[in-house]
Amino acid sequence: MMSADKDDIERFRDLRERAENFLLQRKGSPKLKETYEDIHALVHDLQVHQIELELQNEELRSSRNELEKARDEFAKLYNQAPIGYISLDKNGIIKRANQTFLDLFSISDAEVRGKSFVEFLQEEDKNTFLGRYGALFRQPEGKSMIIKPLLKGKKIILQLNARRENQEDTLLVTLQDITERIEAETKIQTLLEEKQLLLKEVHHRIKNHLHVVTSLLSLQSENAKNPEVQAALKDAINRIYSTMIIYDHLYRTEDFRKVSASQYLTQLVSSLKDQFEARDITLHPYIQGKLFEPRFLLNLGMIINELVTNAFKYAFPDNRKGEIWVHFTRTPEGNYRLTVKDNGVGLPPSFKPEESGHFGFTLVNALVQQLSGSMDIQNDNGTQITITFPNPEQVSA
């Protein structure tokens, strides 16, 4: 466009020089025919140039109209935006504000220009804004502030975001009303806290009810004369107790979705040892710590309860000394492995857990299937039962 303007100026200068030279030469020139032809050529060139200028003027008018239209559209978008826009200088003085900002504070554009933005904040936020404005002006990218504006008759919360272009002395600020979002988040947080309290109360009551059940079973066991009945009642107490422990952890934790395997299983193994404290048997627990869903740990705890209890009861007859190892680890493939091993008398050579008819092994088989696992039994220098199952997070997904 600049090159075209220069060409037009040069052509205009050329035509002007031709016209001036023609007038100078015309004085005292007797050649009327040649003079007429020169005049005709000059007029023609001037008319052509005039047409070109008119076309260019029309293009300029069209471009100006498009620019004015774009300006009006931008001004409309700027003023009717759902968020407030203001421009601040390095001292926090308002240089410009859109209509949304003006409507928010019920103020005119003339009244807001030249005022410090801090005048529009509640007293509690003024010092905070002034303290952070210097850093915000120097490097606004990625920074925001929550502020409370000083309004008549209503209280709202605004989120302030800023941007600075090309190191200029102007900070472009957006102000978005987030009152409804904050109120919704507060309500959700309150409901969540209420839910947590209710769940804590539920877990506490379940644990107490289970404790009552174990107490009743314990009394029944003491009054039972049949040794098999006593043994069955004690087994039932142990199974219930393994459930009580996990509800106790749920009651004490802040996150009901996960329970520490290390804490829960270590406490469970310790409680089993206490129930057979009269026996000279040493327990060696090794539990790798990780957080799991309570349902998974409940099944795992019941398996450990059955296998360790059976080892105490049957692996060391005649009050023999012995050792029991309980290992819960993660395999290199990402699966999990539970190993319960003893150095007792071992199982009968023809023993098959699925055909034993023993309730404990029937329960263990059912729980292993629920965990999508597999069980392997080794009967060499005692009994070793290894259960391998996939990562419960992957199974649930």
LINFEN-V408261 format. One record per helix or strand. SS is the DSSP state (H for helix, E for strand). FROM is the first residue (numbers start at 1). TO is the last residue. If there is no record, write none. Layout:
# LINFEN-V408261
SS:FROM:TO
SS:FROM:TO
This chain:
# LINFEN-V408261
H:2:26
H:32:80
E:84:88
E:93:97
H:99:105
H:109:112
E:116:116
H:117:120
E:121:121
H:123:138
E:144:147
E:149:149
E:158:164
E:171:177
H:179:223
H:227:252
E:259:260
H:261:275
E:281:287
E:291:292
H:294:314
H:317:319
E:322:330
E:336:342
H:353:355
H:359:370
E:374:378
E:384:389
H:392:396
